[in-house]
């Protein structure tokens, strides 16, 4: 499995390198489209879409809440309600042995 994984990873890296300039330009264009869409939002809108010939670019507005950790800390409550969170992540990186 390791050998096959390495072969696939190497092939994907080759293809990704050739796509990098296109992805960079697409990100710039997407940011410009997003800014234009944001200027189209009106009160009460949750979504603005801009249609092209092949794709629709949509910006969605969402609202959420967040915890003010500094205030909890100041009140002495942050440590009381803080608990450990354990995550596992696998990564791969190129070695010098090719």
ChimeraX attribute file (.defattr): number of C-alpha atoms within 10 A of each C-alpha:
attribute: neighborCount
match mode: 1-to-1
recipient: residues
	/A:1	6
	/A:2	7
	/A:3	8
	/A:4	9
	/A:5	11
	/A:6	14
	/A:7	12
	/A:8	11
	/A:9	15
	/A:10	13
	/A:11	11
	/A:12	11
	/A:13	13
	/A:14	10
	/A:15	11
	/A:16	12
	/A:17	10
	/A:18	10
	/A:19	11
	/A:20	11
	/A:21	11
	/A:22	10
	/A:23	12
	/A:24	11
	/A:25	11
	/A:26	12
	/A:27	12
	/A:28	11
	/A:29	12
	/A:30	13
	/A:31	12
	/A:32	12
	/A:33	16
	/A:34	18
	/A:35	12
	/A:36	14
	/A:37	18
	/A:38	17
	/A:39	9
	/A:40	13
	/A:41	16
	/A:42	10
	/A:43	5
	/A:44	7
	/A:45	10
	/A:46	12
	/A:47	15
	/A:48	18
	/A:49	16
	/A:50	14
	/A:51	9
	/A:52	8
	/A:53	5
	/A:54	5
	/A:55	8
	/A:56	10
	/A:57	13
	/A:58	15
	/A:59	18
	/A:60	12
	/A:61	12
	/A:62	7
	/A:63	5
	/A:64	4
	/A:65	5
	/A:66	5
	/A:67	7
	/A:68	9
	/A:69	11
	/A:70	11
	/A:71	11
	/A:72	14
	/A:73	12
	/A:74	9
	/A:75	9
	/A:76	11
	/A:77	13
	/A:78	15
	/A:79	9
	/A:80	9
	/A:81	8
	/A:82	8
	/A:83	8
	/A:84	5
	/A:85	5
	/A:86	5
	/A:87	5
	/A:88	4
	/A:89	4
	/A:90	4
	/A:91	4
	/A:92	8
	/A:93	7
	/A:94	10
	/A:95	6
	/A:96	5
	/A:97	4
	/A:98	4
